[in-house]
Amino acid sequence: MLSIDPKSLPIPKLHQYLLGAIGPRPIAFASTIDAEGNHNLAPFSFFNVFSANPPILIFSPARSGRSNTTKDTYNNVKIVPEVVINVVNYEIVHQMSLASSPYAPGTSEFVKAGFTPLASEKIKPMRVAESPVQFECKVNEVIELGTEGGAGNLIICEVVQMHINEAVLDENGMIDQHKIDLVSRMGGNWYCRADEKSMFEIAKPITTCGIGYDQLPADIKASTILTGNDLGQLGGIEEIPNETDVNEYKLLELSEIFVSLEDNPAELELALHKRAKELLAENKLEEAWMTLLSFNNG
């Protein structure tokens, strides 16, 4: 394990380590306006949502690590404390990247990147029409984290109006994670696309309480097949299946494995653990449990 004191590294190298390890990061495509009314548009991946009541988004346009200059976005919100945070999906990712070019102050990235400006309802900066979700925000506070190159500037924004393209909604009127097709930043030049190949679902234990890793049988925890991730999934069950259900499942679903390996207990246990692992990958938690328990039942 490489162990590093951040103070011992050059800022560019530390920056690369941080961005390479902390990701994927959502992108705030921030639209601001300067004192002369010039519109600016720039993406930032030091960004997230931090509160729902009030609705607070925070992003950070850091000082340049090379020149220690500040971003136009930071300069603008210090004068006009308003910003539109536009969400970035795959359809606009290349245009968004183009907008990150170091154009001179006063240059409109809406024009340079080919985006359609939309008037906001409650603030002065324009929205990006092509973005699937747009947040009109007032800037509550700006926190400067340092004065040297690489230092961040936390822009704390309160959402005062939201705009959502109906095309990304599901039948319940909520945002469909497949339809919105979000992208995020990784290290270097890499991005990540949240599509069907990369997304997976885990039920949140908000109202339920799993038995926990500590309650797993010793032989299951000692498995050479099941990973820590698999064991964590098993620990999420609220109640271990009873013996009757296990025996019934064994007769209906596992008889072929038991018949073929009945004279080789070690191979039988391995086969059952492999089957359980496959079931866990399909989110069939109860079936995985019954498969594992069947080895010692009957």
C-alpha positions, 0 to 999 in steps of 0.5 A: 500500500502506497502511503503519502503525505499530501504536503510532500507532493507537487500540487499537480500530482496530488490533484491527479491522485485525488481525481483518479481515486474520487469518482465518478463525479457529477458535473455542474455545467454552470451558467453565470453572468458578469457585470456587463451582462456577458454570459459564461458557461463552464463545467465543474466536477467538484460538485454535488447536492447537499440538502433537500430542505432547503435544496442546496447544491455546492460546486467548486471552481478551483484556482488554476494550479499553473497560474493561480488565476480564478475562474470566470464563474467564480469571478461572476458569482462574486458580482452577480450571486446567481447561477444555473446548474445544468445537468450533463447527459451523454447527448451533450458531453462533447459540447460541454467539453468544448465549453471548458476551453480557456476562452477569453473573459466575455466570450459566450460559451453558448455560442462557442459550444453551440448551445441554445440559451433559455431565459431563466424565470427567477434569475439573470443567467441563462439556462442550457436548453439541451440539458435535461435538468436545469437548476436556477440558483441563488448563491448563498455563500462563497467559501474560499479554501485557500489563496494558492494554486489548486485551492477550491472555492465552495459556491453554496447555491440554493435552488429557487426553480427547477426545470425537467425535460418530460422526456426523462420522466417515468410513468410516475413522473419521476426521473428515470435513471435510464432515460436521463443517461447521465455522464460523470468525470473520472481521472485524466480525460476519462468520463463515465456513462450511467447506462444499462451496462454500468448501473446496478440496483441495490435496495436501500435498508432504510426501513428494513434491518438486515441480520448483519455480517456477524450473524452469517454461519461460519462455513458461509463466511469461510467460503472460498467462492463468496466475496466480501461483497457477496457476504454483505449482500447475504447479511442484508436479509431480514430473516434467514429462510426456515428449514421447511422452505430450504428442503423444498427448494433443495428438492425442486431446484437443487436435486440435480446438483445433489445427485451428481455430487452426493459422493463428493461433499467438498465438490458439492459445497463448492458447487452450491456456493457457486450457484449461490454467487450466481443467484446473488448476481441476479439479486435473488437473495432468498434463493441464494440463502436456501442454496447455501443452507441446503448443504447442511439440511437433510 
